[in-house]
Amino acid sequence: MPDLITEYPQFFTVTCLGWKRLLQPDKYKTLVVESLRFLVVNNRVIVYGFVIMTNHLHLIWQMKGSHHPQDIQRDFLKFTGQQIKQDLLLHHPQVLEHFKVQAQDRHYQLWERNALSVELRREIVLSQKLDYIHHNPVRAGLCILPEAYHFSSAHFYETGKDNWGLLTHYKN
C-alpha cells in the first residue's frame, strides 16, 4: 500500500450550486459512488464514510500515495460535474439552464466553489463527523434509521457489509 500523503483523514463537503437538488436522481448519486470507487481502486484515496444527499455530499476520506487533497478534490468534482452535465445536456437541457453562469472559464457550474475540507486529527472527531453525516438523511426526513438510507456508508458501519466495494472502516 502506498504511503499516505495526508497524515489525517479529511472531512469534505461540497454543495450543489445554490443548494439546488441536482443529486435528486439516483443515477447522479450512483455516478458519485462510481467515481469514488474509481479513486479507491486506483489507490488514490481511502474512503471511510460518505452520504450523498439531494443537494450536497459529505465524505470522510484520506489521500494515498503522492496524491494531494486539492488535486483529488478538483478532479473528483470536475469529473462528476462533467458527467452530470453531459447527461443533463442530452436528457434534461431545461434543468441544465438552472446552472448557467456568467464566468470566463465556464458556461455552467454545478458545484459551489470553495468546498469545505477539514483535517480530522482525532479519532473522536472523525467518529462524531461520521455520526453527523450518517444522520443527515434522518434529519432530512428521508429515513428513520441512518442505515436505511441507500446512498450512505451507515449500512456498512451497522452490518460490516460494504455494498459499494469502496469503504474502509476508520478503525482498521
C-alpha positions as CSV (number, residue, x, y, z in Angstrom):
1,M,0.0,0.0,0.0
2,P,1.4,3.4,-0.9
3,D,2.3,5.8,1.9
4,L,-0.5,8.2,2.9
5,I,0.3,11.8,1.8
6,T,-2.2,13.2,4.2
7,E,-1.4,12.4,7.8
8,Y,-5.1,12.8,8.7
9,P,-8.4,11.9,7.1
10,Q,-10.3,14.8,5.6
11,F,-13.9,15.7,6.2
12,F,-15.0,17.0,2.8
13,T,-18.3,18.7,2.0
14,V,-19.5,20.0,-1.4
15,T,-22.8,21.7,-2.1
16,C,-24.7,21.9,-5.4
17,L,-24.8,25.4,-6.8
18,G,-27.4,27.4,-4.9
19,W,-28.4,24.3,-2.9
20,K,-30.3,23.1,-5.9
21,R,-31.4,19.4,-5.8
22,L,-29.0,18.4,-8.6
23,L,-28.4,15.0,-7.0
24,Q,-32.1,14.1,-6.6
25,P,-32.0,11.4,-9.4
26,D,-30.4,8.2,-8.1
27,K,-28.4,7.9,-11.3
28,Y,-26.4,11.0,-10.3
29,K,-25.8,9.7,-6.8
30,T,-24.7,6.4,-8.3
31,L,-22.3,8.3,-10.6
32,V,-20.7,9.9,-7.5
33,V,-20.3,6.5,-5.8
34,E,-18.7,5.1,-9.0
35,S,-16.3,8.0,-9.1
36,L,-15.3,7.3,-5.5
37,R,-14.9,3.6,-6.3
38,F,-12.5,4.6,-9.2
39,L,-10.4,6.6,-6.8
40,V,-10.3,3.7,-4.3
41,V,-9.5,1.0,-6.9
42,N,-6.7,3.2,-8.4
43,N,-5.1,3.8,-4.9
44,R,-5.8,7.5,-4.8
45,V,-7.9,7.5,-1.7
46,I,-9.3,5.6,1.3
47,V,-13.0,6.3,1.9
48,Y,-14.1,5.9,5.5
49,G,-17.6,7.3,5.1
50,F,-20.0,9.2,2.9
51,V,-23.5,10.4,2.4
52,I,-25.0,11.7,-0.8
53,M,-28.0,14.0,-0.3
54,T,-30.1,15.7,-3.0
55,N,-28.1,19.0,-2.8
56,H,-24.8,18.2,-1.2
57,L,-22.5,15.4,-0.2
58,H,-20.1,14.6,2.7
59,L,-17.1,12.4,2.5
60,I,-14.5,11.3,5.1
61,W,-11.5,10.2,3.0
62,Q,-7.8,10.1,3.1
63,M,-5.4,10.6,0.2
64,K,-2.9,7.9,-0.7
65,G,0.5,7.9,-2.5
66,S,1.6,11.2,-4.0
67,H,-1.9,12.5,-4.4
68,H,-2.6,15.8,-2.9
69,P,-6.0,16.6,-1.4
70,Q,-6.6,19.7,-3.6
71,D,-5.8,17.7,-6.8
72,I,-8.1,14.8,-5.9
73,Q,-10.9,17.1,-4.8
74,R,-10.6,19.1,-8.0
75,D,-10.5,16.1,-10.3
76,F,-13.4,14.4,-8.5
77,L,-15.6,17.4,-8.7
78,K,-14.6,18.1,-12.3
79,F,-15.3,14.5,-13.5
80,T,-18.6,14.1,-11.7
81,G,-19.7,17.6,-12.8
82,Q,-18.8,16.9,-16.4
83,Q,-20.6,13.5,-16.4
84,I,-23.8,15.0,-14.9
85,K,-23.6,18.0,-17.2
86,Q,-23.4,15.7,-20.3
87,D,-26.4,13.7,-19.0
88,L,-28.4,16.9,-18.4
89,L,-27.4,18.2,-21.9
90,L,-28.7,15.0,-23.5
91,H,-31.8,14.3,-21.4
92,H,-32.8,17.4,-19.4
93,P,-31.5,20.6,-21.1
94,Q,-34.1,22.6,-19.3
95,V,-32.6,21.6,-15.9
96,L,-29.1,22.4,-17.1
97,E,-30.2,26.0,-17.7
98,H,-30.6,26.5,-14.0
99,F,-26.8,26.0,-13.7
100,K,-25.8,28.6,-16.3
101,V,-23.3,31.1,-15.0
102,Q,-21.6,34.2,-16.3
103,A,-18.0,33.2,-15.9
104,Q,-15.0,33.4,-18.2
105,D,-13.9,29.8,-17.7
106,R,-17.3,28.0,-17.9
107,H,-20.8,28.3,-19.1
108,Y,-22.3,26.0,-16.4
109,Q,-21.4,25.4,-12.8
110,L,-22.8,22.5,-10.8
111,W,-20.8,22.8,-7.6
112,E,-20.4,25.7,-5.2
113,R,-16.9,27.0,-5.1
114,N,-14.7,26.6,-2.1
115,A,-15.9,23.2,-0.9
116,L,-15.2,22.5,2.8
117,S,-12.2,20.3,3.7
118,V,-11.1,19.8,7.3
119,E,-8.5,17.6,8.7
120,L,-9.8,15.1,11.3
121,R,-6.8,15.0,13.7
122,R,-8.5,12.9,16.5
123,E,-10.4,9.7,16.2
124,I,-13.3,11.0,18.4
125,V,-13.8,13.9,16.0
126,L,-13.8,11.5,13.0
127,S,-16.4,9.4,14.8
128,Q,-18.5,12.5,15.5
129,K,-18.4,13.6,11.8
130,L,-19.3,10.1,10.7
131,D,-22.3,10.1,13.0
132,Y,-23.2,13.6,11.8
133,I,-23.1,12.5,8.1
134,H,-25.0,9.3,8.7
135,H,-27.8,11.1,10.4
136,N,-28.2,13.7,7.6
137,P,-30.9,11.6,5.8
138,V,-32.7,11.1,9.2
139,R,-32.7,14.8,9.8
140,A,-34.0,15.4,6.3
141,G,-36.9,13.0,6.9
142,L,-35.7,10.5,4.2
143,C,-35.5,7.6,6.6
144,I,-35.9,6.6,10.2
145,L,-32.6,4.8,10.8
146,P,-29.3,6.0,9.2
147,E,-28.5,2.5,7.8
148,A,-31.8,2.5,5.9
149,Y,-30.6,5.3,3.6
150,H,-29.1,3.7,0.5
151,F,-26.5,6.4,-0.5
152,S,-24.5,6.3,2.7
153,S,-21.9,4.3,4.5
154,A,-24.2,3.9,7.5
155,H,-25.2,0.4,6.5
156,F,-21.5,-0.6,6.3
157,Y,-20.9,0.6,9.8
158,E,-24.0,-1.1,11.1
159,T,-23.6,-4.5,9.4
160,G,-19.9,-4.7,8.2
161,K,-21.1,-5.3,4.6
162,D,-19.7,-3.0,2.0
163,N,-22.3,-3.0,-0.7
164,W,-20.4,-0.3,-2.5
165,G,-17.0,-2.0,-2.7
166,L,-15.1,1.1,-1.7
167,L,-15.2,1.5,2.1
168,T,-12.6,1.0,4.8
169,H,-13.6,1.1,8.5
170,Y,-11.8,4.0,10.1
171,K,-10.6,1.8,13.0
172,N,-8.7,-0.5,10.5
